[in-house]
Amino acid sequence: MAETRPEPSAKAALRRELLAARRALSPAARRAAARALGRSALALPELAGARTVAAYVSVGTEPGTRDLLDALRAAGKRVLLPVLLPDNDLDWAAYEGPASLAEAVHPGTMRLLEPSGPRLGRGAVAGADAVLLPGLAVDRRGMRLGRGGGSYDRVLERLERAGAHPALVVLLYDDEVVARVPEEPHDHPVQAVATPSGVRRFGS
């Protein structure tokens, strides 16, 4: 039976609802969630066994990743962070600690913190053993709802073209694991989600 392509408005409505819930969290609640999320994510075997992890620096009300980045680096992992390009694609550079981050202002986006070291190219992500993805929700099939910018859709397509199969892990708040998110043909499932209360795997 042919699947019906979801209306884009379904994703937009869910994004608005989830972003409003994030804005309602107090700064103290976000800090506590970031600490717990870091502990949960580090317990994942996919991260424990990884040599290189592609991650990201959280901004605004996103689940905090700063503690996790430092913990990964302290554990001897090579951590790659994204650099947003003018076409909304992502380049990558190594994370060398908090002092290596610089504020970047991109038209139409919030202020980002990006690594200031040498750029490694868009394809550098294909060398990662695990990729940590931002998102707004994930459902019980492992389908992820992103922010809608398309940057990580390009990353996932690049991994597929390269024949790379890193572990894909989305980082969320507890109530962002939902029954179902709207799905489109280009969407890719993730293998796991880490939230402040623990981790969950999808599929085999």
C-alpha positions, 0 to 999 in steps of 0.5 A: 500500500502506498504511503501518503506523503505527510503535509509539511504543516504537520511537521511545522505544528509539531515543531511549534508545540515542542519549541514552546515546551522547551521555552517553558523550561526554567534555566535550572531545569535545563542545567539539571537536564544537561548534566543528566543527559551527559551521564545517559549518553556516556553510558551508551556502548556506541559512544564508549567504543567510539574513537571519533564522535561527530557532535554539536554545541547546543544553543538556546533551549536545546538539551545541553551538550557542553558537559558531554563534549568535555567528557567525550574529549576527556575519555580520549575521543576525537570530537568533531563539531559542525561549522555552518556553511552559507548553503546550510550544509556543514563543514567540520573541525575538531573540538579542542576544549571550550577555548576553541569555540568562537561565536558565529553569526549566520543570517537567519539563524541564532548565534552559534558556537563553532570550532575555530580550528582548521576545517576538515571538509564536509566529508569528514563526518564519514570518519565518525564512529558515532554521530550525535544529532540535534532534534525536536522529537523521535518516535518509537520507530526511531524516526527523528524530527529535526528543526527543519533547516535541512543541514543534518538531512544532508549529513545523513545523505552524505553518510549514505553515499559514502557507505558509512554506517556510524551509530546515529544518536539523537539527544532530547528531553524526556517528553520528546520521545513520542508515539509518532512523528510525521515522516517524509521519504528523505528521513532517516531513522536513528539507532538510539535516543539519549534523554536525561532519564536514560537511553532507548534503542530502536530496531535491531 
